[in-house]
Amino acid sequence: MNTSRKVRALAVGATIGGRLAFITVYATATEVYQAAAHSSMHLPIAIPALLGTALSILLGFKTNAAYDRWWEARKIWGSIVNDSRTFARQVLSLISPRDARDADATATQHRELVYRQIAWCYSLTHALRGQDSLKGLEGLLSDGEREQLERSANRPNAILQIQGEQVRSALDAGRIDPLRLLPLDGTLSRLTDHMGMCERIKYTVFPAHYGYLVSRMIWLFCLLLPWGLVDSMGWVMIPVTFATAAVFWMIECIGFALLDPFENQDNDTPMTALSRTIEIDLRQQLGETDVPSKLVPVNDVLM
């Protein structure tokens, strides 16, 4: 996620600079042709104006749809943070030893459940980014659990399955009252829902033909605009065409930047940083003092 309040001019220029250079040369050539040939060939300004109006509506819809996907992803991960903290609190407060001799075994189960929740957050992060979903989970899962997960197609879901089985084992061992099982199961169900929502955003592709249509309409508009302005504005038409084309292409770039929030790009949801925040909070809930530090932005980007 880009944490800077300033727009990166170099990044924007690298994205649309070639197109702006072309349209500037094209507009200059249009004016040179008109002046050299003493031609009065031009388009009624109403034609590019009507096209620009339709294009503005389509771009506005696309940008709003992209922002909705980006903001929904951030809200889902905010819920994951809250429910992870809730799960750790419920584990520590609802699962209790049967007697003094069971205290050590219960504390071990607390630690395993909380660590496994931390592992789930990192695993989901990597899975959504198309990376190895077992990467960096050493110390959070046992060797047997890692071997079990390697055989699973959806490893974050498999981790939640193990969590459910461990909660059931706490019930069988008499460490949790059946009535207290319901809140824990409800939290695991919400985490499953959050994972499904993330997968819906990840695997629901924005209609390609819609983006293609908008892109081609911008090009058509930019190519027609100089011919609509050259007769009335002369050389001033060139910077006006440049500025107008820059606005439309920048809006298009904003939509592309927000469209897929789980692709490990600069403007994506900072899942790694959020997972680290969850890890810090849950370890401290366990009473640990040796916890990792929060991630900080690198070049104004928080991953």
Secondary structure as GFF3:
##gff-version 3
##sequence-region A 1 303
A	DSSP	alpha_helix	9	37	.	.	.	ID=ss1
A	DSSP	alpha_helix	46	94	.	.	.	ID=ss2
A	DSSP	three_ten_helix	100	102	.	.	.	ID=ss3
A	DSSP	alpha_helix	103	128	.	.	.	ID=ss4
A	DSSP	alpha_helix	143	150	.	.	.	ID=ss5
A	DSSP	alpha_helix	155	172	.	.	.	ID=ss6
A	DSSP	alpha_helix	178	203	.	.	.	ID=ss7
A	DSSP	alpha_helix	208	233	.	.	.	ID=ss8
A	DSSP	three_ten_helix	234	236	.	.	.	ID=ss9
A	DSSP	alpha_helix	237	259	.	.	.	ID=ss10
A	DSSP	alpha_helix	271	285	.	.	.	ID=ss11
###
